[in-house]
Structures are given as structure tokens and as C-alpha cells.
Amino acid sequence: MKRQAAEKRQAALKRRAGEKRGAVVTGAAGGLGRAIAAALAEAGYDVLLTDVDGPAVEAASAELGGSSAVLDVRDGEACRALASRVAAGGGLALWVNNAGIIATGPAWTHDEATRRRVVDVNALGAINGTLAALEVMRAAGSGHVINIVSLAGLVAAPGEAVYSASKHALLAFSVATLAELRTAGLSRVHVSCLCPDGIWTPMLHDKLDDDGAAASFTGTMLTPERVAARVARLARRPRPVVALPRWRGAQVRLFDTFPRASIRLARLIMATGRAGQRRQARRTHPSRTG
């Protein structure tokens, strides 16, 4: 608590001294993105909230006292233009790729348009944002990109195959790009991946009765505020890959190391997830039974 108080005082001193640290958060109209924007604003960043939903992100930014912009992360040129605008306005210190969508159920149940949209937003959209930010940060010699990946980027989640594929792609891209930055001698430009367990946000609010989403309920259901606090901490102390909670990261990596065993346990994993859905339903809707 004392350390957190000291860090808040330091952030306040920086704001009073006129130091401007620009940060961009994608998918920030609500849920985790809004919570991240709030945590970064508290940490002293000048946060630009972005989302495809213009009115919603404008309302969110007004509540936080920040600014907003409409951004479809699938548009690479739009990402580049936004990064350049923020840099010209005082500097781009941090870019958080949070925008994401999920499709649940067996892989063969999704049509091509759904598969493409999940990959385009979760993987290619975050790649667009990362490269747009790095174009500015490489020139400046400093900066930090944080990609919100999910535990599904560390292990193949049954019922979320396409989503897992998109997150695996983002994790691989992020780590490889960080290695390329170091090879190029850029030691003060960072790329980090945060891989949280299931988060109770609108993405999962309608998934309590969805068997395909059971994998998201097998562990610790996190609040957006807890994840956002970890993002703010990661912004201060960059690390390549961070799982939240840490024990879940170790657990799913073990499953990933022994795929044959994890496949054999798939039914048990999904049953565990369905039990988690029922627990979350009772917490969220006390009147529900079953």
C-alpha cells in the first residue's frame, strides 16, 4: 500500500511538472478497455480512448476526463495516422491493444465471415496497432506496447478454437517482434503480453449458458479493475509475457506441454467450466438456481 501511494504521488508530481505521457487504449468504450484507461489516467498518462463505437467511447472518455477517437483496428492506415497524431501532440509512450471479440462453439460451427472477423480483430488488429505504435516509438527510441492476449494464447481452449488461434498468433508475433527490437539495438522499446484468466466483462455476460464458452470459466473469474491494475503495473515494469493470476499461467502451460493428456482431459475441463458458469450465475443472478 505504501509503494502504491508513493507511485501515485510520483505520478501527480509528474503531472504538475507538465510531463505529458500519451497513451492509447483500443476497445475502450467499456469493460476492460475502459478500466485500463481509468487505471492509466490515475497513473499519470494522458489517455486517448478508442473504439469502433464512437458515441460509447466518447461517453467513456467524458467520464474519465480524457479524449476519444473512433478507430477500427482492422484498418492499418487508420492506426498509423492515430499514432502519428498522438506523437505530434506531445508523445506516444504507451499503446494498449485491448480490442477483441470471441466466437464460441466447435470450430466447424463458425462460418468463414465469423472466423475472419475474429482473426482480423484479435490478431491482425493488434498487429496493426503494434506496428503503428512502434513506427513512432522506434524513431523516438522509447515506448511500450502492451497486448492483451488471454490465457487462450498460452493453451488451446476447447470450445474457443478460433479465438485461441487468434491469441496464439498475437503472442507469437509479440514475442518475436520484441526479439527483433532487441536485435536492432532498441533496448528502451518494449512489447509485453498480458494473459489474464476469464474476465467478467460484457464479452462473457451472455455466455453463462453457452457450453462452448465453458473454458473461460475454468479458473479465476477476474474483475476488469484487477486486470487494469496489472496493466498499469506492467506499464511501469515491462515483461515479455505475464499471466494473471500467475498460478493459472503455470497450470495452462503444463497442459500445453502435454497436449495428449490435455485432450484426454477435455471433457473434464469443460465440465469444470460449466460448473464455473453456474457459480458465476449464482453470484451475478442470486435468484437463479441450478
C-alpha positions, 0 to 999 in steps of 0.5 A: 500500500505504501509503494502504491501511494508513493507511485501515485504521488510520483505520478501527480508530481509528474503531472504538475511538472507538465510531463505529458505521457500519451497513451492509447487504449483500443476497445475502450468504450467499456469493460476492460478497455475502459478500466485500463484507461481509468487505471492509466489516467490515475497513473499519470498518462494522458489517455486517448480512448478508442473504439469502433463505437464512437458515441460509447467511447466518447461517453467513456472518455467524458467520464474519465476526463480524457479524449476519444477517437473512433478507430477500427483496428482492422484498418492499418492506415487508420492506426498509423495516422492515430499514432502519428497524431498522438506523437505530434501532440506531445508523445506516444509512450504507451499503446494498449491493444485491448480490442477483441471479440470471441466466437464460441462453439466447435470450430466447424460451427463458425462460418468463414465471415465469423472466423475472419472477423475474429482473426482480423480483430484479435490478431491482425488488429493488434498487429496493426496497432503494434506496428503503428505504435512502434513506427513512432516509438522506434524513431523516438527510441522509447515506448511500450506496447502492451497486448492483451492476449488471454490465457487462450494464447498460452493453451488451446481452449476447447470450445474457443478454437478460433479465438485461441488461434487468434491469441496464439498468433498475437503472442507469437508475433509479440514475442518475436517482434520484441526479439527483433527490437532487441536485435536492432539495438532498441533496448528502451522499446518494449512489447509485453503480453498480458494473459489474464484468466476469464474476465467478467466483462460484457464479452462473457455476460451472455455466455453463462449458458453457452457450453462452448464458452465453458473454458473461460470459466475454468479458473479465476473469474477476474474483475476488469479493475484487477486486470487494469491494475496489472496493466498499469503495473506492467506499464511501469515494469515491462515483461515479455509475457505475464499471466494473471493470476500467475498460478493459472499461467503455470497450470495452462502451460503444463497442459500445453506441454502435454497436449495428449493428456490435455485432450484426454482431459477435455471433457473434464475441463469443460465440465469444470467450466460449466460448473464455473458458469453456474457459480458465476450465475449464482453470484451475478443472478442470486435468484437463479438456481441450478 
